[in-house]
C-alpha cells in the first residue's frame, strides 16, 4: 500500500509540475487561412453541366424542359421533365425530385435570350418561359469584405510580434508594451556566477563598489552617523578594462534585485518611448527597493544636449535624458535605488548628468599595472592546462598597456596555438607567440621578398634596435624581426617603462629611436624608402603634442591648446592665430629634424655594430635582447636586470597554418616599420 500511495503521489506531483501549454498565436493564422481556402474551393454540391444555346434549343423543341430559372440575369438553370431525365440521365436517381438543375447556360443579354427561346418554341401549344430569380451568396460576400481586413490586421500583429521578439518597439510580443522597460532583472533566483573573486586588477574600483553592496546589505552601519549612500556611480575607463565585468560581479554579490540595461535600449524611432521606458524602469526598481540599476554605455542617451533649436532628430534622445535626470534627482524620491553606469566617453556626457546628487562618484577604471596584470593572468589561467615553465609575473612584464580583455585574448590564443601544435600543456613560448600574434598580426614566412628588399628591411630594423639600445630614456628592446607579420614587413618589440609622467628628454629619445630606421637607410644605402610611413606618423604626432599640448617648446612657451571637453573637434576655427600656427609648424619640423640628425650621429659612431646586427638579422631573421648585449654591451644606466625572452627552437608549423600564410596577399614596402599598436610593446 505504501509503495502504491507513494507512486501515486509521485505521479500526481509530476503532473502538477508539468508546465501548462500556452496558446500559440499562430493558430489564428491557420484558422484564417483555412476559412479563406474553404471559401474558394468549397462550392456546395456538384455543379450541373454547362451547355450551349444550340443544345437548349434542341431540348425545347423536343419538349424535354420542365422549367428555366434565370438567376440574377447571368445564368440560366435548366430543369428537365421526366421524359428528358429518362432520356439524358437514365441512371441518375439522386435528383428524382428535380430539386437541382440538370444544365446551366451563361447568357449575355436577357432580351436576346428570351427572343431565342420564343423563336425556338414557335408552334408549340405550351411554351416554356424563363422565371427571373434573385439570389445572394451571403457567405462569399461576407468573406470578400471581412477577410482582407482580417488579413491586414493579422499581418500587422505579426510584424509587431516580430519586432518585440527582436527587442524592438513591440516588447514582449504585445503592442501595448512599447513603453515598457527592456531591462533584465537579476535576483536571488538568477544564475549569475560572476563574483568579486573573478575581478582582478581593479582593487580601488572594487572597493568603491563593494561599499555600495555592503550598504544595501547593512544600511544601519552607514546611516547611524547621518551619512547617505551615493545615488549614482559612474564607471569611466578605456574599452576592455572591466567596467561591465565589475557590474556583473555586483549582480552576483548583491542580494538585492539588479536591473541591467544598455543605453541604446531607451532610444526608439517612436516619440516618447525612451522617456516612458525610463519611468517604467525606475518604477520597477522602486517597487523592489533596495535595488541597483546598471546602464551600460550611458553615452548613448547621456550625450550633452545641443543648444541648437533646429536639432530635430535629437529631440527624442534629449527627452529621454531629461526624464533620466528627473528620476535620478528630481522632486520624487529614489530611496533605496542606486544607479551604476559605465562609459568610455565621459567627456561628451551632459554636465547636468555628471553633477553631485546624480552621479556622486566617478570611478576611473584604468589599464592595469604590473601587479594587476599578474592577477588578471591568474584569473584567466584557472581553466588552462599549463606547463611548469609558465611564469605569470614574466608574462605580466611582457604585456604593458594591455587591458583585461587583451590578456584574456592572449590566454585564449596561447591555448589555440598549443592545441595546433598538439601539445599536452600550454608552454611559455605559446604565450609569447600569442602576444606577438595579437600585437603584430599573423606571421607570414612565405611572403615573397627580394634579397635587396630584405637587406633594406634588416638595416631599417637594426637602426631602430641600435638607437633604442644606446639611448638612456628610450624603451629597451625585447626582440627585433624581419619576418613579415600583419601589415608590417619587419617589427621591433620594446618593453616600455611604466611611468606616470614623461619628461621632454624621454619623449625626445623615443623620437630618435623611432627615426633610427630611416636614418640607417640613409647612412648605409645613401637613399631612403617608403618603409618609414608609420615612423613618420608617430614622430609627427609626438612632436605636435610636445609643442601644442604639453608646453615643452621654448618658443611657444608654457601654453597648451588641448581641449579636454572635446568641443574643439567640432569647432570651425583653431584656438590660435595663423601666426602661431606658422610658429608651431616651424618648431615641429625643428624637433623632428633635430632628432633625425641625432639618430644619424649615433648610428655613424656605431656603424660596425649596426652592420653586425643587420647581418645577424638577415641570417637568423629574429634577434633578441641578449644578442644586442653581446654586440653593444650592457646598458650602463639600467639599474634592474631585465629578463628578455630567450630564443627557443620552434616546432614546424602544421599544414593548416602554412596554407593560411600562403593565402595572405603581399604588402608594399611602405608598411615596413612598426605600427602604433606594435610600438605599444
Order of alpha helices (4+ residues) and beta strands (2+ residues): alpha-alpha-beta-alpha-beta-beta-alpha-beta-alpha-beta-alpha-beta-alpha-alpha-beta-alpha-beta-alpha-beta-alpha-alpha-beta-alpha-beta-alpha-alpha-alpha-alpha-alpha-beta-beta-alpha-alpha-alpha-alpha-beta-alpha-alpha-alpha
